[in-house]
């Protein structure tokens, strides 16, 4: 299992387009991928509805957890997507 705190750094936060990109990426992996905001239960990062409930604005810290057969690849891919601001310029 891989776990780390990540920060949402893009200006618009985890809005609909960013959430969709995240979910589309996570669905390509067999690992169980979960995100949790501080004080909240972890959500399934493969569910668009669950991801949208995070309402993660810029600066929000989320706990990313990946567990399963391709957890390392999934973990690195999700971290890269977040660090790349979900492909957005700012």
Legacy VTK file of the C-alpha trace (Angstrom):
# vtk DataFile Version 3.0
C-alpha trace
ASCII
DATASET POLYDATA
POINTS 90 float
0.000 0.000 0.000
1.259 3.490 -0.903
-0.035 6.550 0.943
0.931 10.209 0.743
-0.589 13.632 1.271
-0.955 15.613 -1.956
-1.933 19.242 -2.450
-4.362 20.470 -5.090
-2.363 23.286 -6.709
-4.322 24.248 -9.806
-6.195 27.557 -9.588
-9.693 26.120 -10.017
-9.197 23.150 -7.697
-10.810 19.784 -8.308
-13.638 21.056 -10.544
-15.649 18.988 -13.046
-13.029 18.777 -15.821
-10.171 18.025 -13.422
-12.309 15.445 -11.627
-13.130 13.783 -14.939
-9.447 13.598 -15.879
-8.646 12.080 -12.499
-11.404 9.466 -12.719
-10.513 8.544 -16.308
-6.909 8.003 -15.219
-7.738 5.986 -12.103
-10.031 3.669 -14.056
-7.043 2.486 -16.106
-5.539 0.800 -13.035
-6.565 -2.318 -11.167
-5.429 -0.928 -7.824
-7.892 0.417 -5.277
-7.341 4.200 -5.344
-8.768 6.365 -2.589
-8.648 10.045 -1.686
-9.544 11.568 1.658
-9.877 15.170 2.742
-8.925 16.008 6.306
-11.586 14.760 8.698
-13.522 12.904 5.985
-13.805 9.235 5.103
-11.819 8.069 2.049
-13.666 8.077 -1.269
-13.263 5.855 -4.337
-11.218 7.877 -6.840
-12.777 5.858 -9.686
-16.209 7.377 -8.991
-16.906 10.815 -10.486
-19.691 11.455 -7.978
-17.437 10.578 -5.045
-14.574 12.733 -6.347
-16.906 15.699 -6.836
-18.051 15.447 -3.201
-14.509 16.309 -2.092
-15.058 19.905 -3.275
-11.279 20.323 -3.127
-10.278 23.927 -3.764
-6.756 25.133 -4.509
-4.571 24.469 -1.474
-6.615 21.514 -0.219
-4.530 18.623 1.107
-5.796 15.136 0.289
-4.524 11.759 1.409
-3.894 9.557 -1.633
-3.869 5.805 -1.020
-3.270 3.127 -3.659
-3.432 -0.581 -2.915
-3.348 -3.549 -5.266
-1.455 -5.176 -8.087
-0.351 -1.977 -9.880
-0.379 0.367 -6.891
3.042 1.901 -7.582
2.182 2.833 -11.176
-1.240 4.142 -10.123
0.260 6.156 -7.282
2.874 7.789 -9.512
0.354 8.518 -12.289
-2.115 10.218 -9.935
0.658 12.208 -8.237
1.911 13.336 -11.652
-1.575 14.387 -12.804
-2.090 16.470 -9.661
1.414 18.003 -9.867
0.735 18.830 -13.541
-2.384 20.777 -12.455
-4.605 18.272 -14.297
-3.169 19.574 -17.581
-4.329 23.135 -16.903
-2.072 26.184 -17.381
-2.478 27.463 -13.815
LINES 1 91
90 0 1 2 3 4 5 6 7 8 9 10 11 12 13 14 15 16 17 18 19 20 21 22 23 24 25 26 27 28 29 30 31 32 33 34 35 36 37 38 39 40 41 42 43 44 45 46 47 48 49 50 51 52 53 54 55 56 57 58 59 60 61 62 63 64 65 66 67 68 69 70 71 72 73 74 75 76 77 78 79 80 81 82 83 84 85 86 87 88 89
